[in-house]
Structures are given as C-alpha cells and as structure tokens.
Amino acid sequence: MRVDAFDFELPDERIALRPAEPREAARLLVVKPGDGLADRHVGDLPDLLEPGDLLVFNDTKVIPAQLEGLRHRGEASARVEATLHMRVSDDCWKAFLRPAKRVAEGDTITFGDGDTLTATVAAKGDAGEATLRFSVSGPALDRAIAEVGHVPLPPYIASRRPDDAQDRHDYQTVYAREEGAVAAPTAGLHFTPQLFEKLSQRGVEHCFLTLHVGAGTFLPVKADDTDDHHMHAERGHISAEVAARIMRAKREGRRVVAIGTTSLRLLESAAQPDGTIEAWEGATEIFITPGYRFRVPDMLMTNFHLPRSTLFMLASAFSGLETMRAAYAHAIETGYRFYSYGDASLLFRQDSQ
C-alpha cells in the first residue's frame, strides 16, 4: 500500500507533552466501524466493557536507555548519543547512534560523568544502528545504565523539552515488571490501581504478557510503499498460563481486548493460523497493515498515533482505514491529545461487528 494513504495534517499543539492527571482522566474515543464514534474518558472503561472480557497488558518496564557519551579515537573525541533498543547478550545492546557518522567500528565510547560506563562499537549497521559491547555485563550493566541513562522520550516530545524526574514516573505503567523496554507501552499508562479495582468489580479480567518495546517504534516510515518498510525486531514472551487463559476466553465466546499495539503485535506473532496460542518466546518483526486477518483480539485500546506511522497503519488494519481517518479527523477537530502522553481510543475490530 502507498504510505501516503496514512498521511494527515496533525497540528503540533495536538502532541501532548505531559500526561493527564489523574491518568484515567484522559479522553477515550470509542470507535465502532459502521456504528459511529463516542466521546468518553478512560475512567469510563468499566461501563464500556462486559463481565468476562479479558484485557491483555504488556508488563515490560522502561529502562533509562538514552545515553550521552564521548567517542574516543586516538587523541580525538566527539560527543555522541546512543539510544539502546534491543539487548542481544549479557554485555551487548543494539543501539541507534547520533550522529552516526562520528562513529566507526572499533571505536570506544564512554558514558556518564567520570567515564562511568564504557562500550566498544562491535558492529555498525544501516540507519545509524550499531552493536555496543559494554565493559560490564548482566546486573552490573543494568545498574550502570540506570545510573547514567535518561528516559528515552519519543523524539516528538524530546525535541520540545528535556526529560526530567517526573518522566521516570509518568513514562512507566503502574504494573511494569520485566525490565527491558526503551519505549513505554503507552496505552497502559492510563491505568491506575483504582481503575483496576473498578474493572475487577465489573467482572473484567486481565492478564500480562511481555514485549520489550524498542526504539524502532519511533522510526519514521521512509519508504513510499509499505512493502518496502522493514520493522526492527523486538523480543517478548507469553507464558503457558496466560496462553491458556486467552484460549479459554476465546472458547467461551468472551472478548479479548489488547491494551496497546505492543500487546496486539505479540498476540498475533504467537498465534497459529487457526488462532491457537501456546507458550511463546522469541523476537518478532510483525508489520500489520490493512488486509491483515486478525486471529486473537476482538478490541484494541491504543493512543492516537502520528501520520504515516506503523502504529496508525495497524489501527487502520484493525478498524478500517476510512473509519480511522474519520476518527482521527474528529479527534483533531475536538482537541484530543496525541501520542505517548496523549489520549486513547477504544477500537472494535471491523470484522467482528
């Protein structure tokens, strides 16, 4: 498909720089293909869902993966920035370097005051990607990254303000558990313990899987056609217990609701052609565009995404491109806030009405 089919005008003021307070006060646009739109709030979810619905959350935990450092080559040095996006071993991460032209394979980069952390550029790839081999490994590397790193805010926020201490709280779900993400599963940012309690009282169930969101989620689609775009791999897993709960809900005719595109992508990566899900672990590069046949989720809760993004393409595949274009036009006109700290939408699948 032509990428420009997913383009639209988004005023800069529609990109949220801070989240709603409290979290569930964010607006929620309910989108039912063929049945119109409804303006609600995230706090209304218990009224919008049915007893027995199963919400599937991504419990990945964001690490401070934005590192500022000095590249050393002989007597010369230069400032560089590294955004970690996927761990490949105890002491190695794949990262996006900026400016990449300042760095060559074999260079040494030091991060933090007093050279807290050191890495060697083990390999360089395309589009500024490199493999960094650090001087420490395992938990020691985790501690060093936590000490020197910054919250990896999306570029559309980071270009307008620096990160601060509040972001370490705001850019993390209340249920985050498995460290490894360099971007938040942002639909989950709207949930609070109080909202979970209200959902439980309503009889709505929930479970957790893990997909470590990579910085590739921020990369623009530069190709003219979706067939020419390559997704960066992200690692995740689904336990046997969670897989069994999802399958039980499907057998009983209860709805499965993916909370966020990351949960949906992992569900679809693990699903067999007949929709069966078992315990799963691995890397996924799944890229979902209109025409894709969904196997697992009946509904999707997701934030509002940027023009020409893979996330808007996924939402358009789920509820239909024309439906989503109309929904986004309504959201822009009526003041919904976009992207990671913005408002949310609750989408019904176009073939499940």
Secondary structure, 3 states (H helix, E strand, C coil): CEHHHHCCCCCHHHECCCCCCCHHHCEEEEECCCCCEEEEEHHHHHHHCCCCCEEEEECEEECCCEEEEEEEECCEEEEEEEEEEEEEECCEEEEEEECHHHCCCCCEEEECCCCCEEEEEEEECCCCEEEEEECCCHHHHHHHHHHHCECCCCHHHHCCCCCCHHHHHHCCCCCCCEEEECCCCHHHHHCCHHHHHHHHHHCCEEEEEEECCCHHHHCCCCCCEHHHCCCCCEEEEECHHHHHHHHHHHHCCCCEEEECHHHHHHHHHHCCCCCCCCCEEEEECCCCCCCCCCCCCCEEEEECCCCCCHHHHHHHHHHCHHHHHHHHHHHHHCCCCECCCCCEEEEECCCCC
